[in-house]
C-alpha cells in the first residue's frame, strides 16, 4: 500500500480557497469571453452590412495580426525592462 503525498491528494478546487483567485479567475474568464463576443459580433456586422466574405476575411486577418502584435510587443517591453535592470 502506498501513501499519497499532500501534492497528490490536493483537490482540483483547492485554488479557489485563495480569496484573490476567487475573483481573478471569473474576471479573466469574462474578459476572454468579451473579446470573443466582440470578434463574433463585429464579424457578423461586417458580413451583414457589406455582404462581402472578402472583407470578413480581412477583418479576421487584421484581428489576428493585432493580437500577435500586442503579444510580441509585450515580450519586447519585458525584455527591455530586464535589460534596463541589469544593463
C-alpha positions as CSV (number, residue, x, y, z in Angstrom):
1,X,0.0,0.0,0.0
2,X,1.4,3.4,-1.0
3,X,0.8,6.6,0.8
4,X,0.0,9.7,-1.2
5,X,1.9,12.9,-0.6
6,X,-0.1,16.1,0.0
7,X,0.6,17.3,-3.5
8,X,-1.1,14.1,-4.9
9,X,-4.2,14.5,-2.7
10,X,-4.8,18.2,-3.4
11,X,-8.4,18.7,-4.6
12,X,-8.8,20.3,-8.0
13,X,-10.9,23.1,-6.4
14,X,-8.1,24.0,-3.9
15,X,-7.0,27.1,-5.8
16,X,-10.5,28.6,-5.2
17,X,-9.8,28.6,-1.5
18,X,-7.5,31.6,-2.2
19,X,-9.6,34.7,-1.9
20,X,-8.0,36.7,-4.6
21,X,-8.1,33.8,-7.1
22,X,-11.9,33.5,-6.5
23,X,-12.2,37.0,-8.0
24,X,-9.4,36.9,-10.6
25,X,-10.5,33.7,-12.4
26,X,-14.0,34.7,-13.2
27,X,-12.9,38.2,-14.2
28,X,-10.3,36.7,-16.6
29,X,-13.0,34.3,-18.0
30,X,-15.4,37.2,-18.5
31,X,-12.7,39.3,-20.2
32,X,-11.8,36.5,-22.6
33,X,-15.4,35.8,-23.3
34,X,-16.0,39.5,-24.1
35,X,-13.1,39.6,-26.6
36,X,-14.5,36.6,-28.3
37,X,-18.0,38.1,-28.4
38,X,-16.7,41.3,-29.8
39,X,-15.0,39.5,-32.6
40,X,-18.1,37.4,-33.4
41,X,-20.4,40.4,-33.3
42,X,-18.2,42.7,-35.4
43,X,-17.6,39.9,-37.9
44,X,-21.3,39.3,-38.2
45,X,-21.9,43.1,-38.6
46,X,-19.3,43.3,-41.4
47,X,-20.7,40.3,-43.2
48,X,-24.3,41.6,-43.0
49,X,-23.6,45.2,-43.9
50,X,-21.1,44.6,-46.7
51,X,-22.2,41.2,-47.9
52,X,-18.6,40.5,-48.7
53,X,-16.8,37.5,-47.4
54,X,-13.5,39.1,-48.5
55,X,-14.0,42.0,-46.1
56,X,-14.8,39.4,-43.3
57,X,-11.5,37.6,-44.1
58,X,-9.6,40.9,-44.0
59,X,-11.2,41.8,-40.6
60,X,-10.3,38.4,-39.2
61,X,-6.7,38.7,-40.5
62,X,-6.3,42.1,-39.1
63,X,-7.7,41.0,-35.8
64,X,-5.2,38.1,-35.6
65,X,-2.4,40.4,-36.6
66,X,-3.3,42.8,-33.9
67,X,-3.3,40.1,-31.2
68,X,0.0,38.8,-32.4
69,X,1.5,42.3,-32.4
70,X,0.3,43.1,-28.9
71,X,1.7,39.8,-27.6
72,X,5.1,40.3,-29.2
73,X,5.1,43.9,-28.1
74,X,4.6,42.8,-24.5
75,X,7.6,40.4,-24.8
76,X,9.7,43.2,-26.1
77,X,8.7,45.5,-23.2
78,X,9.6,42.8,-20.7
79,X,12.9,42.2,-22.4
80,X,13.8,45.9,-22.4
81,X,12.8,46.2,-18.7
82,X,15.1,43.3,-17.9
83,X,17.9,44.7,-19.9
84,X,17.5,48.1,-18.2
85,X,17.6,46.5,-14.8
86,X,20.8,44.5,-15.5
87,X,22.4,46.8,-18.0
